Amino acid sequence: MLQAEGGGKAKLRTQWNEVYKVVYSEKLGGMASEFDRMHSVHRSLSVGALNRIISPANLRPYLIHAVERGMRLEDAARKADLEIVEAA
């Protein structure tokens, strides 16, 4: 490509760009496949990256419970702050 001149150089550059895109896409796809083969939700659970796997059927009740638990904690913290202020 370095020795080509004029229109030949442009044609070679275009061909090179097309080949590069194809090879890059193939390599990226290969990396993605290898990643998917190695990593899964169950593997994450087994190595401690996740605490639990929640089934779709249990997700809504779990989220509702988590929000309610957070609201209770915030309410308790707010009451403790008020007691400190009132005691002062």
PyMOL commands that place a pseudoatom at each C-alpha (Angstrom):
pseudoatom trace, name=CA, resn=MET, resi=1, chain=A, elem=C, hetatm=0, pos=[0.000, 0.000, 0.000]
pseudoatom trace, name=CA, resn=LEU, resi=2, chain=A, elem=C, hetatm=0, pos=[2.924, 2.326, 0.715]
pseudoatom trace, name=CA, resn=GLN, resi=3, chain=A, elem=C, hetatm=0, pos=[4.263, 1.885, -2.802]
pseudoatom trace, name=CA, resn=ALA, resi=4, chain=A, elem=C, hetatm=0, pos=[0.932, 2.292, -4.603]
pseudoatom trace, name=CA, resn=GLU, resi=5, chain=A, elem=C, hetatm=0, pos=[0.219, 5.569, -6.340]
pseudoatom trace, name=CA, resn=GLY, resi=6, chain=A, elem=C, hetatm=0, pos=[-2.842, 7.668, -7.049]
pseudoatom trace, name=CA, resn=GLY, resi=7, chain=A, elem=C, hetatm=0, pos=[-6.130, 5.813, -7.450]
pseudoatom trace, name=CA, resn=GLY, resi=8, chain=A, elem=C, hetatm=0, pos=[-4.486, 2.503, -6.685]
pseudoatom trace, name=CA, resn=LYS, resi=9, chain=A, elem=C, hetatm=0, pos=[-3.593, 3.706, -3.219]
pseudoatom trace, name=CA, resn=ALA, resi=10, chain=A, elem=C, hetatm=0, pos=[-7.174, 4.837, -2.550]
pseudoatom trace, name=CA, resn=LYS, resi=11, chain=A, elem=C, hetatm=0, pos=[-8.520, 1.498, -3.779]
pseudoatom trace, name=CA, resn=LEU, resi=12, chain=A, elem=C, hetatm=0, pos=[-6.118, -0.427, -1.544]
pseudoatom trace, name=CA, resn=ARG, resi=13, chain=A, elem=C, hetatm=0, pos=[-7.020, 1.767, 1.428]
pseudoatom trace, name=CA, resn=THR, resi=14, chain=A, elem=C, hetatm=0, pos=[-10.731, 1.081, 0.855]
pseudoatom trace, name=CA, resn=GLN, resi=15, chain=A, elem=C, hetatm=0, pos=[-10.109, -2.671, 0.615]
pseudoatom trace, name=CA, resn=TRP, resi=16, chain=A, elem=C, hetatm=0, pos=[-7.951, -2.591, 3.727]
pseudoatom trace, name=CA, resn=ASN, resi=17, chain=A, elem=C, hetatm=0, pos=[-10.665, -0.737, 5.669]
pseudoatom trace, name=CA, resn=GLU, resi=18, chain=A, elem=C, hetatm=0, pos=[-13.266, -3.328, 4.627]
pseudoatom trace, name=CA, resn=VAL, resi=19, chain=A, elem=C, hetatm=0, pos=[-11.049, -6.249, 5.606]
pseudoatom trace, name=CA, resn=TYR, resi=20, chain=A, elem=C, hetatm=0, pos=[-10.168, -4.543, 8.893]
pseudoatom trace, name=CA, resn=LYS, resi=21, chain=A, elem=C, hetatm=0, pos=[-13.854, -4.138, 9.804]
pseudoatom trace, name=CA, resn=VAL, resi=22, chain=A, elem=C, hetatm=0, pos=[-14.569, -7.814, 9.074]
pseudoatom trace, name=CA, resn=VAL, resi=23, chain=A, elem=C, hetatm=0, pos=[-11.571, -9.079, 11.063]
pseudoatom trace, name=CA, resn=TYR, resi=24, chain=A, elem=C, hetatm=0, pos=[-12.260, -6.696, 13.950]
pseudoatom trace, name=CA, resn=SER, resi=25, chain=A, elem=C, hetatm=0, pos=[-15.899, -7.826, 14.100]
pseudoatom trace, name=CA, resn=GLU, resi=26, chain=A, elem=C, hetatm=0, pos=[-14.876, -11.501, 14.071]
pseudoatom trace, name=CA, resn=LYS, resi=27, chain=A, elem=C, hetatm=0, pos=[-12.326, -11.002, 16.852]
pseudoatom trace, name=CA, resn=LEU, resi=28, chain=A, elem=C, hetatm=0, pos=[-14.775, -8.986, 18.949]
pseudoatom trace, name=CA, resn=GLY, resi=29, chain=A, elem=C, hetatm=0, pos=[-17.416, -11.689, 18.497]
pseudoatom trace, name=CA, resn=GLY, resi=30, chain=A, elem=C, hetatm=0, pos=[-14.896, -14.324, 19.573]
pseudoatom trace, name=CA, resn=MET, resi=31, chain=A, elem=C, hetatm=0, pos=[-14.043, -12.383, 22.719]
pseudoatom trace, name=CA, resn=ALA, resi=32, chain=A, elem=C, hetatm=0, pos=[-17.735, -11.941, 23.515]
pseudoatom trace, name=CA, resn=SER, resi=33, chain=A, elem=C, hetatm=0, pos=[-18.362, -15.662, 23.070]
pseudoatom trace, name=CA, resn=GLU, resi=34, chain=A, elem=C, hetatm=0, pos=[-15.469, -16.537, 25.357]
pseudoatom trace, name=CA, resn=PHE, resi=35, chain=A, elem=C, hetatm=0, pos=[-16.690, -14.048, 27.976]
pseudoatom trace, name=CA, resn=ASP, resi=36, chain=A, elem=C, hetatm=0, pos=[-20.207, -15.482, 27.827]
pseudoatom trace, name=CA, resn=ARG, resi=37, chain=A, elem=C, hetatm=0, pos=[-18.845, -19.022, 28.101]
pseudoatom trace, name=CA, resn=MET, resi=38, chain=A, elem=C, hetatm=0, pos=[-16.868, -18.145, 31.236]
pseudoatom trace, name=CA, resn=HIS, resi=39, chain=A, elem=C, hetatm=0, pos=[-19.255, -15.786, 33.014]
pseudoatom trace, name=CA, resn=SER, resi=40, chain=A, elem=C, hetatm=0, pos=[-22.758, -16.508, 34.198]
pseudoatom trace, name=CA, resn=VAL, resi=41, chain=A, elem=C, hetatm=0, pos=[-25.059, -15.483, 37.004]
pseudoatom trace, name=CA, resn=HIS, resi=42, chain=A, elem=C, hetatm=0, pos=[-24.532, -18.861, 38.653]
pseudoatom trace, name=CA, resn=ARG, resi=43, chain=A, elem=C, hetatm=0, pos=[-20.745, -18.449, 38.504]
pseudoatom trace, name=CA, resn=SER, resi=44, chain=A, elem=C, hetatm=0, pos=[-21.065, -14.978, 40.032]
pseudoatom trace, name=CA, resn=LEU, resi=45, chain=A, elem=C, hetatm=0, pos=[-23.121, -16.464, 42.848]
pseudoatom trace, name=CA, resn=SER, resi=46, chain=A, elem=C, hetatm=0, pos=[-20.576, -19.233, 43.456]
pseudoatom trace, name=CA, resn=VAL, resi=47, chain=A, elem=C, hetatm=0, pos=[-17.637, -16.809, 43.734]
pseudoatom trace, name=CA, resn=GLY, resi=48, chain=A, elem=C, hetatm=0, pos=[-19.526, -14.426, 46.026]
pseudoatom trace, name=CA, resn=ALA, resi=49, chain=A, elem=C, hetatm=0, pos=[-20.139, -11.594, 43.578]
pseudoatom trace, name=CA, resn=LEU, resi=50, chain=A, elem=C, hetatm=0, pos=[-23.890, -11.989, 44.152]
pseudoatom trace, name=CA, resn=ASN, resi=51, chain=A, elem=C, hetatm=0, pos=[-25.804, -12.717, 47.356]
pseudoatom trace, name=CA, resn=ARG, resi=52, chain=A, elem=C, hetatm=0, pos=[-28.714, -14.502, 45.714]
pseudoatom trace, name=CA, resn=ILE, resi=53, chain=A, elem=C, hetatm=0, pos=[-30.540, -15.050, 42.457]
pseudoatom trace, name=CA, resn=ILE, resi=54, chain=A, elem=C, hetatm=0, pos=[-34.108, -13.785, 42.551]
pseudoatom trace, name=CA, resn=SER, resi=55, chain=A, elem=C, hetatm=0, pos=[-36.570, -15.455, 40.226]
pseudoatom trace, name=CA, resn=PRO, resi=56, chain=A, elem=C, hetatm=0, pos=[-38.784, -13.186, 38.118]
pseudoatom trace, name=CA, resn=ALA, resi=57, chain=A, elem=C, hetatm=0, pos=[-41.831, -14.386, 40.077]
pseudoatom trace, name=CA, resn=ASN, resi=58, chain=A, elem=C, hetatm=0, pos=[-40.246, -13.222, 43.352]
pseudoatom trace, name=CA, resn=LEU, resi=59, chain=A, elem=C, hetatm=0, pos=[-38.698, -9.981, 42.116]
pseudoatom trace, name=CA, resn=ARG, resi=60, chain=A, elem=C, hetatm=0, pos=[-41.663, -7.675, 42.768]
pseudoatom trace, name=CA, resn=PRO, resi=61, chain=A, elem=C, hetatm=0, pos=[-42.267, -8.878, 46.365]
pseudoatom trace, name=CA, resn=TYR, resi=62, chain=A, elem=C, hetatm=0, pos=[-38.515, -8.712, 47.052]
pseudoatom trace, name=CA, resn=LEU, resi=63, chain=A, elem=C, hetatm=0, pos=[-38.294, -5.107, 45.813]
pseudoatom trace, name=CA, resn=ILE, resi=64, chain=A, elem=C, hetatm=0, pos=[-41.375, -4.052, 47.779]
pseudoatom trace, name=CA, resn=HIS, resi=65, chain=A, elem=C, hetatm=0, pos=[-39.911, -5.584, 50.933]
pseudoatom trace, name=CA, resn=ALA, resi=66, chain=A, elem=C, hetatm=0, pos=[-36.538, -3.903, 50.312]
pseudoatom trace, name=CA, resn=VAL, resi=67, chain=A, elem=C, hetatm=0, pos=[-38.158, -0.474, 49.869]
pseudoatom trace, name=CA, resn=GLU, resi=68, chain=A, elem=C, hetatm=0, pos=[-40.277, -0.941, 53.005]
pseudoatom trace, name=CA, resn=ARG, resi=69, chain=A, elem=C, hetatm=0, pos=[-37.184, -2.057, 54.956]
pseudoatom trace, name=CA, resn=GLY, resi=70, chain=A, elem=C, hetatm=0, pos=[-35.296, 1.026, 53.765]
pseudoatom trace, name=CA, resn=MET, resi=71, chain=A, elem=C, hetatm=0, pos=[-38.192, 3.287, 54.720]
pseudoatom trace, name=CA, resn=ARG, resi=72, chain=A, elem=C, hetatm=0, pos=[-38.275, 1.788, 58.242]
pseudoatom trace, name=CA, resn=LEU, resi=73, chain=A, elem=C, hetatm=0, pos=[-34.521, 2.332, 58.636]
pseudoatom trace, name=CA, resn=GLU, resi=74, chain=A, elem=C, hetatm=0, pos=[-34.806, 5.942, 57.484]
pseudoatom trace, name=CA, resn=ASP, resi=75, chain=A, elem=C, hetatm=0, pos=[-37.738, 6.531, 59.819]
pseudoatom trace, name=CA, resn=ALA, resi=76, chain=A, elem=C, hetatm=0, pos=[-35.812, 5.064, 62.766]
pseudoatom trace, name=CA, resn=ALA, resi=77, chain=A, elem=C, hetatm=0, pos=[-32.767, 7.228, 61.953]
pseudoatom trace, name=CA, resn=ARG, resi=78, chain=A, elem=C, hetatm=0, pos=[-34.938, 10.345, 61.717]
pseudoatom trace, name=CA, resn=LYS, resi=79, chain=A, elem=C, hetatm=0, pos=[-36.558, 9.568, 65.099]
pseudoatom trace, name=CA, resn=ALA, resi=80, chain=A, elem=C, hetatm=0, pos=[-33.120, 9.031, 66.668]
pseudoatom trace, name=CA, resn=ASP, resi=81, chain=A, elem=C, hetatm=0, pos=[-31.978, 12.409, 65.298]
pseudoatom trace, name=CA, resn=LEU, resi=82, chain=A, elem=C, hetatm=0, pos=[-35.057, 14.093, 66.748]
pseudoatom trace, name=CA, resn=GLU, resi=83, chain=A, elem=C, hetatm=0, pos=[-34.450, 12.517, 70.171]
pseudoatom trace, name=CA, resn=ILE, resi=84, chain=A, elem=C, hetatm=0, pos=[-30.866, 13.843, 70.133]
pseudoatom trace, name=CA, resn=VAL, resi=85, chain=A, elem=C, hetatm=0, pos=[-32.055, 17.350, 69.239]
pseudoatom trace, name=CA, resn=GLU, resi=86, chain=A, elem=C, hetatm=0, pos=[-34.804, 17.308, 71.878]
pseudoatom trace, name=CA, resn=ALA, resi=87, chain=A, elem=C, hetatm=0, pos=[-32.346, 16.098, 74.553]
pseudoatom trace, name=CA, resn=ALA, resi=88, chain=A, elem=C, hetatm=0, pos=[-29.956, 18.970, 73.836]
for i in range(1, 88): cmd.bond("trace and resi %d" % i, "trace and resi %d" % (i + 1))
show_as sticks, trace
zoom trace
